[in-house]
Every structure is written in C-alpha cells, then in structure tokens.
Amino acid sequence: MIRLITCDIDGTLLQNGEVRIRPLLFEQIRALKEKDILFCPASGRQYASLRWLFEPVADEIGYLCENGAILYRDGKILSTRPLPRPWASQIIRDILDMPKAEVLISGANTSYLIPKAPKMGRHLAEKTHNNIRVIRDESEIQEDILKVSAWYEEGAPIARQALEPLWKDRVKVAISGPTWLDFTLSDKGTGLEDLCRVLGVDPAQVLSFGDNYNDIPILSRVGRPFLMRSAVEELRRQFPHQCGRPEEVLALLLEKGEAALDTL
C-alpha cells in the first residue's frame, strides 16, 4: 500500500525548459492527501525554491531538500545532515580554485554565493527563487553547511572529473544538472531513509519518480520506482518501470488503484 510519493523536479516534473509545475499536479496532490498519501518533492533545490514551485499546496506536502541534507514538514525541520565544517571549507576552496567555476553554499534556507561573475547571484535568484546572500568569504556563514555545489559552464561531467577524485571517499558527489555538481554528506536515499523513519513509513510503501544519476539512491530503495523515458540508456536498463511524466502514473493510481501500476 502506497503511503508516500517522492518526486524529483528538474527533468522529471519540469521538462523541456518548463519553469512552473502543471496545475494538474496540484489537484492530484490534494486527491492523494484525501487517501492519506503524502507527496514530497525530492530535489537538490532549496526549501524556499520548492515552496515557490508548489505554492498552491505548499502547506500540504513534505520536502526533501538539498539532496536529502534537510527535510521539512509543516514548516518545521525534521532532520539535517550537515557537512563537517573543515570538509565544506576545503571543498569551497577546491571549487574556487577552478577557473570559470562558481560555488554555491547551502544553509538551511539560505544559499551563499562568492561570485566571480557579478551577474551570477541575479541569475540564480531569477531562475530558482532561492534566498541568496552574496558573501566575501565562507567564514561569514554562521550556520551549518548542508551542501556545497559547483557550477561549471562547460558542464558538470568535466567538473566531476576534476573534483570527485578529491572527495569521493568522504562525501557524496552527484551531478544534479547539466552544469551543477553537488557535494553532501547525504543523498536522496539517505534523505528517504530519514523521512521514512520520522513518518513511520516502510520504503516498500513508497512510489518515487526520477530521471538522473542523483535519483539512483532513492529509486533503488523504494517499492515502486519510476524513471522518466527521457533518461539515459544506462538508467533505463536499471529501472524498467518508466513513464513520460509523473502525472500520468498518478492519474492511473487515483483512477484505478495501485494494482494498475503493475501494468506499466
């Protein structure tokens, strides 16, 4: 019996350049709530960004933010997994040492930017609706650091080649977008485990949607994983249950019940 639904955002709910959630999903979230099924976006995005995206149902859902580093429900933090401060500081320096790379540092609900390009902060604020604070130095951050991200214009895979060997034995390193590489102590899988523990839900009772490599840790733990058909072939081989959009699967679940998902 499904009790929890998690869903990636970029590439899964937002496809082909979309920037707003389709209204149909809000109707489906309300219908799921009536069946005691909690919907929870699972994303590398910040809490403020996710609340903006889900504004019509913002107080009716859970939030797995920053690749599982922090969880929210009813406006309250359920759990966090901060990076050790010395590690975070060194990752920041490693990113800043890369020419053309930008660093984004995530607190509980503030993104800190030490920009090389002045337009970077404005661009991020317009695109993500994050709470952004521009700083001169990491020492200005007076809270736990949950995630450090590298933005690299030439592509996240190139940044990964340079940075992952330095950190792969200590932290999670994940591509979260074409130009974004994330460093966390958590991943979406550990975030799911924390969320299921708090809610008293068995992972076997979870339906999850994703499209990228950073979704593997959550898709591999749940009872019903669904991959977007737009995903790369390697992931399509790993996760045979696939769909064009999450709304299609949710419509089938609401109309015909969980058993109907076995036909997909």
C-alpha positions as CSV (number, residue, x, y, z in Angstrom):
1,M,0.0,0.0,0.0
2,I,1.5,3.3,-1.1
3,R,1.8,5.9,1.7
4,L,4.4,8.2,0.4
5,I,5.3,9.6,-3.1
6,T,8.6,11.3,-3.8
7,C,9.3,13.2,-7.0
8,D,12.4,14.8,-8.5
9,I,11.9,18.2,-10.0
10,D,14.3,19.2,-12.8
11,G,14.0,16.8,-15.7
12,T,11.1,14.9,-14.1
13,L,8.3,17.4,-13.2
14,L,9.9,20.2,-15.1
15,Q,10.8,19.0,-18.6
16,N,11.8,20.7,-21.8
17,G,12.5,24.1,-20.3
18,E,9.4,24.3,-18.1
19,V,9.7,26.6,-15.1
20,R,6.3,26.1,-13.4
21,I,4.5,23.0,-12.1
22,R,1.5,22.0,-14.2
23,P,-1.8,22.8,-12.3
24,L,-3.0,19.2,-12.7
25,L,-0.3,18.0,-10.3
26,F,-1.8,20.3,-7.5
27,E,-5.2,18.6,-8.0
28,Q,-3.6,15.2,-7.8
29,I,-1.6,16.1,-4.6
30,R,-4.9,17.1,-2.9
31,A,-6.6,13.9,-4.1
32,L,-3.7,11.9,-2.8
33,K,-3.9,13.6,0.6
34,E,-7.5,12.5,0.9
35,K,-6.2,9.0,0.6
36,D,-3.6,9.6,3.3
37,I,-0.8,9.6,0.8
38,L,1.8,12.3,1.4
39,F,3.5,13.9,-1.7
40,C,7.1,15.0,-1.2
41,P,9.4,16.7,-3.8
42,A,12.9,15.2,-3.6
43,S,15.3,17.7,-5.0
44,G,18.7,19.3,-4.8
45,R,16.8,22.6,-4.6
46,Q,16.4,24.8,-1.5
47,Y,13.3,24.8,0.6
48,A,12.3,28.3,-0.5
49,S,12.6,27.4,-4.1
50,L,10.4,24.3,-3.6
51,R,7.7,26.2,-1.7
52,W,7.6,28.7,-4.5
53,L,7.1,25.9,-7.1
54,F,4.4,24.2,-5.0
55,E,2.8,27.4,-3.7
56,P,-0.9,26.2,-4.1
57,V,-0.2,23.2,-1.9
58,A,2.9,24.3,-0.1
59,D,1.5,23.5,3.4
60,E,0.1,20.1,2.4
61,I,3.3,18.3,1.4
62,G,6.7,17.3,2.7
63,Y,10.0,18.5,1.4
64,L,13.3,16.5,0.8
65,C,15.7,19.4,0.0
66,E,19.3,19.8,-0.8
67,N,19.6,16.2,-2.0
68,G,18.4,14.9,1.3
69,A,20.5,17.1,3.6
70,I,17.4,18.7,5.1
71,L,13.8,17.6,5.4
72,Y,10.7,19.8,6.2
73,R,7.1,19.2,7.0
74,D,4.5,21.7,8.3
75,G,7.1,24.4,8.2
76,K,9.4,22.6,10.6
77,I,12.8,20.9,10.1
78,L,12.5,17.2,10.5
79,S,16.2,16.3,10.2
80,T,19.5,17.6,8.8
81,R,22.8,16.0,7.8
82,P,25.4,18.9,7.7
83,L,28.9,18.6,6.2
84,P,31.8,18.7,8.7
85,R,32.9,22.3,8.5
86,P,36.5,21.7,7.7
87,W,35.5,19.5,4.7
88,A,33.0,22.1,3.5
89,S,35.7,24.8,3.7
90,Q,38.1,22.8,1.6
91,I,35.5,21.8,-1.0
92,I,34.7,25.5,-1.4
93,R,38.4,26.3,-1.9
94,D,38.8,23.5,-4.4
95,I,35.9,24.8,-6.5
96,L,37.1,28.4,-6.3
97,D,40.5,27.3,-7.5
98,M,38.9,26.0,-10.8
99,P,38.9,28.7,-13.5
100,K,35.3,29.6,-14.5
101,A,33.8,27.6,-11.7
102,E,31.3,29.2,-9.3
103,V,30.5,27.9,-5.8
104,L,27.0,27.9,-4.1
105,I,26.9,27.1,-0.4
106,S,23.7,25.9,1.1
107,G,22.5,26.5,4.6
108,A,19.0,25.5,6.0
109,N,17.2,28.1,3.8
110,T,19.8,30.4,2.5
111,S,22.2,30.0,-0.5
112,Y,25.5,31.7,0.0
113,L,27.4,32.9,-3.1
114,I,31.0,34.0,-3.5
115,P,30.6,35.1,-7.1
116,K,33.3,35.5,-9.7
117,A,30.8,36.8,-12.2
118,P,28.6,39.7,-10.7
119,K,25.5,38.5,-12.7
120,M,25.6,35.0,-11.1
121,G,23.5,36.0,-8.0
122,R,20.8,37.7,-10.0
123,H,20.7,34.8,-12.5
124,L,20.2,32.2,-9.7
125,A,17.6,34.3,-7.9
126,E,15.5,34.7,-11.0
127,K,15.8,31.0,-12.0
128,T,15.5,29.2,-8.7
129,H,13.8,31.7,-6.4
130,N,16.3,30.8,-3.7
131,N,17.1,33.0,-0.8
132,I,20.5,34.2,-1.8
133,R,23.1,36.1,0.1
134,V,26.4,37.3,-1.5
135,I,29.4,37.0,0.8
136,R,33.1,37.6,0.5
137,D,34.3,34.6,2.5
138,E,32.9,31.4,3.8
139,S,33.7,32.5,7.4
140,E,30.7,34.8,7.2
141,I,28.3,31.8,7.2
142,Q,27.1,31.4,10.8
143,E,25.1,28.2,10.3
144,D,25.7,24.6,9.4
145,I,26.6,24.0,5.8
146,L,24.4,21.3,4.3
147,K,25.6,21.3,0.7
148,V,28.4,22.8,-1.5
149,S,27.7,23.0,-5.2
150,A,30.0,23.7,-8.2
151,W,28.5,25.5,-11.2
152,Y,30.7,24.9,-14.3
153,E,29.7,26.4,-17.6
154,E,31.5,23.8,-19.6
155,G,29.5,21.0,-18.0
156,A,29.1,19.1,-14.7
157,P,30.9,16.0,-16.0
158,I,34.1,18.0,-16.6
159,A,33.9,19.5,-13.1
160,R,33.3,16.0,-11.7
161,Q,36.4,14.6,-13.4
162,A,38.5,17.3,-11.7
163,L,36.8,17.3,-8.2
164,E,35.4,13.9,-7.5
165,P,38.8,12.2,-7.0
166,L,39.5,14.6,-4.2
167,W,36.3,13.8,-2.2
168,K,34.6,10.6,-3.3
169,D,35.9,8.7,-0.3
170,R,34.4,11.2,2.2
171,V,31.2,12.7,0.7
172,K,28.6,12.1,-1.8
173,V,29.4,13.7,-5.2
174,A,26.5,13.9,-7.6
175,I,25.7,15.6,-10.9
176,S,22.4,17.4,-10.3
177,G,22.0,19.2,-13.7
178,P,23.9,19.9,-16.9
179,T,26.2,22.4,-15.1
180,W,25.8,21.5,-11.4
181,L,27.9,19.2,-9.2
182,D,26.8,18.7,-5.6
183,F,28.8,17.7,-2.5
184,T,26.8,16.5,0.5
185,L,27.1,14.1,3.4
186,S,23.7,12.8,2.3
187,D,22.0,11.8,-0.9
188,K,18.3,11.3,-1.8
189,G,18.5,7.8,-0.5
190,T,19.6,8.8,3.0
191,G,17.1,11.6,2.9
192,L,14.4,9.0,2.1
193,E,15.5,6.8,5.0
194,D,15.4,9.8,7.4
195,L,11.9,10.7,6.1
196,C,10.6,7.2,6.3
197,R,11.9,6.9,9.9
198,V,10.2,10.1,11.0
199,L,6.9,9.3,9.3
200,G,6.9,5.6,10.3
201,V,6.7,4.5,6.6
202,D,8.3,1.4,5.1
203,P,10.4,2.2,2.0
204,A,8.4,-0.6,0.3
205,Q,5.4,1.7,0.6
206,V,7.0,4.5,-1.4
207,L,6.5,5.4,-5.0
208,S,9.3,7.6,-6.5
209,F,10.0,9.4,-9.7
210,G,13.3,10.5,-11.1
211,D,15.4,10.9,-14.2
212,N,19.1,11.4,-13.4
213,Y,22.0,9.7,-11.6
214,N,21.4,11.6,-8.4
215,D,18.0,9.9,-8.2
216,I,19.5,6.4,-8.2
217,P,19.9,6.3,-4.3
218,I,16.2,6.9,-3.8
219,L,14.9,4.8,-6.8
220,S,16.9,1.8,-5.7
221,R,15.4,1.9,-2.2
222,V,11.7,2.2,-2.8
223,G,9.0,-0.3,-3.6
224,R,7.8,1.4,-6.7
225,P,10.5,3.3,-8.7
226,F,9.6,5.1,-11.9
227,L,12.1,6.5,-14.3
228,M,11.4,9.1,-17.0
229,R,11.7,7.7,-20.5
230,S,13.9,10.7,-21.3
231,A,16.6,9.3,-19.0
232,V,19.9,7.9,-20.4
233,E,20.0,4.3,-21.6
234,E,22.1,3.2,-18.7
235,L,19.4,4.2,-16.2
236,R,16.6,2.8,-18.4
237,R,18.3,-0.6,-18.2
238,Q,18.5,-0.4,-14.4
239,F,14.9,0.8,-13.9
240,P,12.4,-0.9,-16.2
241,H,9.3,0.9,-14.9
242,Q,9.2,4.1,-16.9
243,C,6.8,6.9,-17.8
244,G,6.7,10.1,-19.8
245,R,5.6,12.2,-16.9
246,P,4.7,11.6,-13.2
247,E,1.2,13.0,-13.7
248,E,0.4,10.0,-16.0
249,V,1.2,7.5,-13.3
250,L,-0.6,9.5,-10.6
251,A,-3.7,9.7,-12.7
252,L,-3.7,5.9,-13.1
253,L,-3.1,5.4,-9.4
254,L,-6.0,7.7,-8.4
255,E,-8.4,6.3,-11.0
256,K,-7.7,2.6,-10.9
257,G,-5.7,1.9,-7.8
258,E,-2.2,0.7,-7.0
259,A,-2.6,-2.7,-8.8
260,A,-3.0,-0.8,-12.1
261,L,0.7,0.4,-11.8
262,D,1.8,-3.2,-12.4
263,T,0.8,-2.9,-16.0
264,L,3.3,-0.1,-16.7
